[in-house]
């Protein structure tokens, strides 16, 4: 079963259970996937669905920070619920050691020599780490490895 199919099944389950909160969040995921499929005129595979979900989680984290700063506990809780629900569809997160090993492998793969090659390394890592690591943290690790700071 593909990730997209699993999400559709979870929508049906939430409908049957009359779980409005969960159903609403699942419909947001479905709508984002459908929107990308329509925009790009393709059927998304699991990797593309993971990137959509990853982007949605990032949006939720940004919203949580802004709502917390504004003192809106109700909205923080709603966004946190959605972020947790979205995270359940991502593959297991990698440890720092696993990420470091993949970074070393990617640097060797593109024969990166310095900070100027960071874009090449990140392009390789994006496909390998999508949904399995925080790409901002990965970027910092790559920059440190390549001597960029």
C-alpha positions, 0 to 999 in steps of 0.5 A: 500500500502506498503512502497516499493510499494509506492516507486515504484509508485513514480518512475513511477510518476517521469518517467512520469513527466521526473523529472530526479533528483527525478527519480535518487534518487528514483532509488537509494532507489529501488536499495538499497532495492532490494540489501538487498532483494537479499543479505538476500533472503527475501522480506522486510517489511515496518520496514526493508525498513525503516531501509534501508532508515534510513541507506541511510539518515545517509550516506547522512548526513556524505557525506554532512558534508564531502562535506561542509568541502571540500567546494563543495556546488554542492555536498552538495546540491545534497546530501541534496536533496536526504536526504530530499527525503528519509526522506519523506518515514520515519514515523513522528519523535518522540518528546523528551518527547515521546522518553523518555517515550519509553526509560523508558518503555524499561528499565522496560521491560528488567529490566535494572539495570545499564550501563551493560544492555545498549545493551539489552535496545538498542535492544528493542528500535531499533525496536520501534524507527526505522526511528522515532528517531536519534538512536545516540541521543537515545543512549545518553539518555539511557546512561544518564538514566542508569548512564553511563555518 
